[in-house]
């Protein structure tokens, strides 16, 4: 009986991206994306200047290829108050230094897709964001026709917060974008529709209770002017200055 060779299963490892990855990182971006990035972007990425990034490598590849990038993710730490999603984050006024992680680019070469590499790279970013006490969310944009990416982010519990019309301009044509957010470290949106309804109901109820309380106080004042006699049950007028109603028998005494 002839034994069939088992299909090759890549051994994927993840590591930080460094200066030696510059050429490959730039090439993969050029192969995958219709947008062209400046050379400075790649230099900043590999040298860690305002950009954090992780790469995926296939350790089962022969020779030097075993450490060559087959996937990557690049991201940047941004101030929450200066970001475009400021209105989507609930801020703690006592912590003005709150931050966000913005995913700049994410890609996997075609030969290594459907192996969970993109998900693992995103998990790297989420883990990094969660390790920063001031970070409240990870967010990104995805072009509207990239259904595979949209499905991936939804599967990873990212929330699609809004659609941005004509966000991209590629080869003379406009494309929409979806904005996705993943909250970390207790971060959340300012108010969900349910929270808005709850706040409205609470506000109305509080106003109603306040109005009823005032009415009761006014009623109590009116009643206190005509206290009930313990013996007769009739209302007795309160005489100020020279008379006091005693608790027993509602008798009046001169002072």
ROTI-298986 format. One line per 10 residues: number of its first residue (from 1); for each residue z, y, x of C-alpha. Coordinates in steps of 0.2 Angstrom, whole numbers, always signed. Each point is the difference from the previous one (the first is absolute). Example, Ala and Ser with C-alpha at 12.3 -4.5 7.8 and 13.67 -1.06 7.14 Angstrom:
1) +39:-22:+62  -3:+17:+6
// end
This chain:
1) +0:+0:+0  -5:+17:+7  +14:+13:+0  -6:+17:-5  +7:+14:+10  +12:+11:-9  -5:+18:-3  +5:+12:+13  +16:+9:-5  +2:+16:+9
11) +17:+4:+8  +3:+18:-5  +13:+11:+9  +5:+18:-2  +4:+13:+13  +0:+19:+2  -17:+8:+5  -1:+7:+18  -12:+9:+11  -9:-16:+5
21) -6:-2:-18  -9:+17:-1  -18:-6:+2  +2:-15:-13  +10:+11:-12  -14:+13:+0  -13:-13:-2  +8:-9:-15  +2:+17:-9  -18:+3:+3
31) -5:-17:-7  +11:+1:-15  +0:+18:-6  -13:+11:-6  +11:+15:+6  -1:+5:+18  +16:+4:+9  +2:+12:+14  +3:-8:+18  +17:+10:+0
41) +6:-11:-15  -2:-16:+10  +8:+7:+15  +15:+6:-10  +1:-17:-8  +0:-10:+16  +12:+12:+9  +12:+2:-15  -3:+19:-2  +6:+3:-18
51) -8:-16:-5  +8:-18:-2  -11:-15:+0  +1:-19:+1  -14:-12:+4  -3:-18:-4  -7:-13:+13  -6:-17:-1  +9:-10:+13  -11:-15:-2
61) -15:+9:+6  -6:-5:+18  +4:+10:+16  +2:+19:-2  -5:+0:-18  +17:-7:-5  +8:+17:+2  -15:+10:-7  +3:+9:-17  -7:-8:-16
71) +10:+11:-11  +10:+16:+0  +9:+13:-10  +4:+18:+5  +12:+12:-8  +9:+16:+1  +17:+7:-4  -1:+16:-10  +13:+12:-8  +2:-5:-19
81) +1:+19:-5  -16:+4:+9  -10:-15:-6  -12:-1:-14  +11:-12:-10  +15:+12:+0  +0:+0:-19  +1:-19:+0  +16:-2:+9  +17:+3:-6
91) +9:+12:+13  +18:+0:+5  +3:+19:+3  +14:-4:+12  -13:-9:+11  -14:+12:+4  -7:-11:+14  -7:-14:-11  -16:-8:+6  -14:-11:-5
101) -12:-12:+9  -18:+3:-3  -12:-15:+3  -15:+7:+9  -11:-15:+3  +1:-19:-3  -13:-13:+4  -4:-18:+5  -16:-6:+8  -11:-11:-12
111) +3:-16:+9  +19:+0:-3  +1:+6:-18  +9:-9:-14  +14:-6:+12  +13:+12:-6  -2:+11:+16  -1:+17:-10  +15:-4:-10  +10:-4:+16
121) -5:+16:+7  +5:+10:-15  +17:-9:+1  +2:+6:+17  -2:+18:-6  +12:-3:-15  +13:-7:+12  -2:+14:+12  +1:+13:-14  +16:-9:-7
131) +8:+1:+18  -1:+19:-1  +15:+6:-11  -9:+16:-5  -16:-8:-5  -3:-2:-19  -17:-7:-2  -16:-7:+7  -16:+7:-7  -19:-1:+2
141) -17:+3:-7  -13:-13:-4  -18:+4:-5  -3:-4:-19  -13:-14:+3  +11:-10:+12  +6:-13:-12  +6:-12:+13  +12:+14:+7  +5:+5:-17
151) +5:-17:-5  +9:-3:+17  +11:+16:-3  +4:-5:-18  +5:-17:+6  +12:+7:+13  +8:+11:-14  -7:+16:+5  -1:+12:-15  -17:+9:-4
161) +6:+17:-4  -16:+10:-3  -19:+1:+2  -7:+14:+11  -17:+4:-5  -13:+4:+14  +13:-3:+13  -13:-8:+12  -16:+7:+6  -10:-13:+8
171) -19:+1:+5  -3:+14:-12  +9:-8:-15  +17:+3:-8  +12:-15:-3  +17:+0:-10  +16:-7:+8  +15:-8:-6  +17:+5:+6  +13:-14:+2
181) +18:+1:+4  +13:-13:+6  +18:+7:-2  +13:-5:+13  +19:+4:+4  +3:+5:-18  -15:+12:-2  -7:+1:-17  -11:+11:-11  +9:+16:-7
191) -1:-6:-18  -9:-15:-9  -5:+3:-18  +15:-10:-6  +12:+11:+10  -8:+15:-7  +3:-6:-18  +18:-5:+5  +3:+17:+7  -7:+8:-16
201) +11:-11:-11  +15:+4:+11  -3:+18:-1  -2:+0:-19  +15:-10:-2  +11:+11:+11  -6:+15:-9  +4:-8:-17  +17:-5:+6  +4:+18:+6
211) -5:+7:-16  +11:-12:-10  +14:+3:+12  -1:+19:-4  -1:-3:-18  +16:-10:+0  +9:+13:+10  -5:+13:-12  +6:-11:-14  +16:-4:+8
221) +3:+19:+2  -3:+3:-18  +12:-15:-5  +13:+6:+11  +2:+16:-9  +4:-10:-16  +12:-14:+6  +5:-13:-13  +18:+0:-6  +9:-17:+4
231) +9:+0:-16  -13:+8:-13  -17:-3:+8  -5:+17:-4  -7:+12:+13  +12:+13:+7  -6:+16:+9  +5:+3:+18  +10:+15:+1  +0:+8:+18
241) +12:+10:+9  +15:-2:-11  -1:-17:-7  -3:-18:+7  -4:-16:-9  +12:-14:+5  -5:-18:+2  +13:-5:-13  -3:+6:-18  -12:+14:+5
251) +15:+12:-2  -2:+17:+6  +13:+9:+12  +2:+17:+4  +0:+4:+19
// end
